[in-house]
Amino acid sequence: MKVLHVSAELYPLVKVGGLADVMGALPQALKALGVDVRILMPGFPGVMNGIRIEGEAGQISGLPGVGAARLLHGRTPADIPIYVLDIPTFYNRPGGPYEESGDSHLKFAALSCAAAQLGLHGDRAHWKPTIVHCHDWQSGLAPAYLALSGLPRPATVVNIHNLAYQGIYPSTFLKELQLPPSAFHLEGVEFMGNINFLKAGLTYADRIVTVSPTYAQEIQRPEWGWYLEGLLTRRAKELVGILNGADYEVWSPARSAHLECHYDSERLSGKKICKNLLQRELGLDENPGTPLFTVISRLAPQKGLDMVLENAEYLVSLGAQLAILGTGEPMLEKGFQRVAKAHPNQVAVRVGFDEGLAHRFLAGADALLMPSRQEPCGLTQLYALRFGTLPVVRRTGGLADTVVDASPENLANGTATGFVFGPDSAWVLGETLGRACELYRQNPRTWTEVQRRAMKQDFSWKASAGHYLDLYQGLLH
Ligand code: ADP
């Protein structure tokens, strides 16, 4: 079985969010199960500089926006074979991979088209995928190009990592995207008079995967369907939710390359040292008994962090500490900075994206706040569980599937791993924070028990990769 994964992100070379982590781990887990897996990516600087380039895999012609381009092949740092679409005018630019510059539709149509051509014709050495597996809207046109080619083609899978991002462009781009006018209708690439890359993928792919069972249900309802719930409901039989895994080689307090002091569920004393080091690094009061809450996140509306900002003063009044690592909405960045300035011993903010700091925040904090309004899977809460940093989450998507609330009942029956609340409400989050502080202070032994249980949860990629393999096998039969 030959599977080509197509993505715009790949840990550790190009990372905006969880997609990178998935791409850094899933292909390896599939390889371990015997799948002949390869990756196709745009030639972003991070990729060109981060992989071992071994040569040219062929020349791809007929690409939207550029005509012909070189396809390079090489190996990722994890030794997975990778194809790189080498179009410097598109990809060798400063800024992040999704920086809008007026030609994003062409950048990612070219990626999709290269995937389709590899799927139809294979590379120079005759490697040809039996399955093309596309991730998010950036490669959403690939299943459309393949299906519309009318040629014998590989099977196709589209993975929704976040339905909120769809890649929507004016219908006037139809010709330069090389889509036939006959595809511009309700059951094709058309979406409210525009072209929708993700919808194209969802329409033409043989199977649709999203990243948690609960999210697979949520996107079939108007609240979180982003106007695609009708299509997703119609395709419910071909839609499956497979929970993402955590790469414990990278995200483990016993092994992390970014920690001065390591620990595990049997030796929690190291976590106390990590907490003290973090408090010192951030200029917070070095008090071991103060509950320290953290946020490590894109500061996007989806993440519900306005509810954390609303509760920041309340946390201060509870005598707790708050450490924020994130970047995004200026209003949130400034809001948190304001609170940190008013309470420098209790609140610290680091604006930016810093992988090492993310590990130190996870190791040093007592609890992670992730009150997302909507969360397809969420990885940070999985990492927090492994670091014994109890997640405080809203009951949605993958958060609902991975964290068990420390209710009296779940504490009694020995299943609690964090704190879960339901309503999208700052008040209810506040109540939950109060509950967490109380357990931390009044019942430290129970807190430690929950911590140990959280650390022993197994969300490794092995199980998830097995589900992907089942899906592939079903598809080929
Ligand atoms: P999303 O994909 O929606 O951003 P996930 O929880 O699935 O959310 O994945 C987020 C990933 O990005 C995690 O690896 C998390 O540690 C990382 N991350 C988010 N913000 C930052 C930041 N400011 N600095 C470092 N890592 C971050």
Boltz pocket constraint, residues with backbone or C-beta under 6 A from the ligand:
constraints:
  - pocket:
      binder: B
      contacts: [[A, 16], [A, 17], [A, 18], [A, 19], [A, 21], [A, 296], [A, 297], [A, 298], [A, 325], [A, 326], [A, 327], [A, 350], [A, 352], [A, 353], [A, 354], [A, 355], [A, 358], [A, 377], [A, 378], [A, 379], [A, 380], [A, 381]]
      max_distance: 6.0
